[in-house]
């Protein structure tokens, strides 16, 4: 027992059957009672060509997992909108697609607008009249009032499609930091959009060919560089961007991007530290208050670290009662943080639920994890979060608060401290004492501690030439990950000749980037790329929404993000102390031991999780030399050698572990999306007869 809670036993994968969708009636807008889906999808045709109603039905059927509460469609000449709903606000009245009274504007919307109450009041004063209590209707009226500029007023996480039936313009938009996903494809004169790529693949004319550049991106940055995805003909609407489609013409533009003050600008001074602590807490409390708006219970994840503890404490303060809390415990002691999680639960008095996760659980769930992530992953870390979300839903919860975003906005990542050490080290490259600082930063990386200073100097890029690189902070990470591309087949490697993903990223940096403080530059790289592409996607939205659970992030509230961007860098990383200001403020909320605890990144057992039990069978099948050769992405001999190393226990640390997980997850993508992805004319999706579905 922890707090007033319980421990959930080991759990494995869940088999989900896709429910058959009801045939659509042409020219009708309706929401069948037999709904069991969640997400958004749509098709628009420039020539007003008739759209087969089976296609939107097939598209939305693939999004069954995103929340089994309601399904609706809207059809008119050249337009099909589909929606599947996770009911959180105005459960009875928020059905979609939704229209204005005159049916001039239609919306299909995924996400939450947290400040919808205030926006509704302002619109009502201007004469707008509402039929529901939903945030969806507020956004629809706000768009009618302001057009594309409406998104500037939103505090929320969203992916939305709005159809202006009179002007015949489609408007798509995605939230500032990319919490909610949105993809699109152009096929002839038609644009198709959806919450997930698998919904686009439900239309047979959409190609599922892999893009080698997308794979190159993943094996460099852990994610692709939007609008690129790992599929050639699918585009991701980047975070903080909007899109309009008019008569087949597409325009895409940013409505928001991370910004920091020029390094020469006088930032807030240390004399204001006490006032800044108070301001930070006030902003976080308001952000938490907004994210507790729901007509269903809201729980909280507790990781054992500072950020989630602060969020849970604030939720308890705002509500007057502690939230139900949920956490992951590992059988493997190196990854387990359950003692710290239980301490937070006891201090706050929460009803706490703990999911104990074994290697077998991770390996068993991994194919479904990749199916929902829709991309190769280099870590197994999403798998326990997938299993945790299933437990949360089984406990009757649809919404959880989490602590993601604090590290990016307030300076918490080891990569920030690492870059600071490397800059210090570059002044005296021969210093062995500076090399020891790097070792102390990563106590869990045993291989790192065995390396001589000369190796560390080369690996961490501390030469004078490295200092001037715009992405200095991230070079060691990207270069380490890029070594995995040695496993690419000759054909894939040849197709990438002349392509430089790092240079592509550098070329996309804001013009003002060069004038920012080095810490702010590193923050930007995290916020603009890894956060939306991996943390909020493969570990966030995709794993939670696989079970119809919505994650909310108080630290990513726009007011909190704006506050963090203007802070003096020394109030974020002071010396080598991370999240300095947050830690000072957090002493009012959480135990001192949690505040002082050394940062431990969230990790999960990797390659060795696939070595025992029946789960080893599908890995062996997909990594066999014959299958690897048929799929053509990796060099069979190199993969065979890697598998032998892992099986024998001779794998050499982080690189081998990432390589194994990366190759295996890519093979799963190929198996489930390229080789065996099948849809039928009734809008039913299956993954064919691949080996994974017979395990």
Secondary structure, DSSP 8 states (H G I E B T S, - for coil): --BT-EEE-----------------TT-EE--TT----EEEEEEETT-----HHHHHHHHHTTGGG-SSEEEEEEETTEEEEEEE---SSTTT--SSEE-TTSSEEEEEEEEETTHHHHHHHHHHTT---SSS-HHHHHHHHHHHHGGGGGGG--EEEEEEEEETTTTEEEEEE-TT--S--EEEEETTEEEEESSHHHHHTSTTS---B-HHHHHHHHHHSS--TT--SBTT-EE--TTEEEEEETTEEEEEES------BTTS----GGGHHHHHHHHHHHHHHHHHHHT--SS-EEEE--SSHHHHHHHHHHHHHHSS---EEEEEESSTTT--HHHHHHHHHHHT-BEEEEEE-HHHHHHHHHHHHHHHTS--S-SHHHHHHHHHHHHHHTT--EEEE-TTHHHHHT--HHHHHHHHHHHHHTTTT-HHHHHHHHHHTTT-HHHHTS-HHHHHHHTT-SHHHHTSTTGGGHHHHHHHHGGGGGB-HHHHHHTTT--HHHHHHHTS-GGGGGB-HHHHHHHHIIIIIIIIIITIIIIIHHHHTTT-EEEEGGG-HHHHHHHHHS-GGGTEETTEESHHHHHHHTTTS-HHHHHS---------GGGGSSSTHHHHHHHHTSHHHHHHH-SB-HHHHHHHHHHHHHT---SHHHHHHHHHHHHHHHHIIIIIIS-EE-TTS-EE-TT-GGGG-
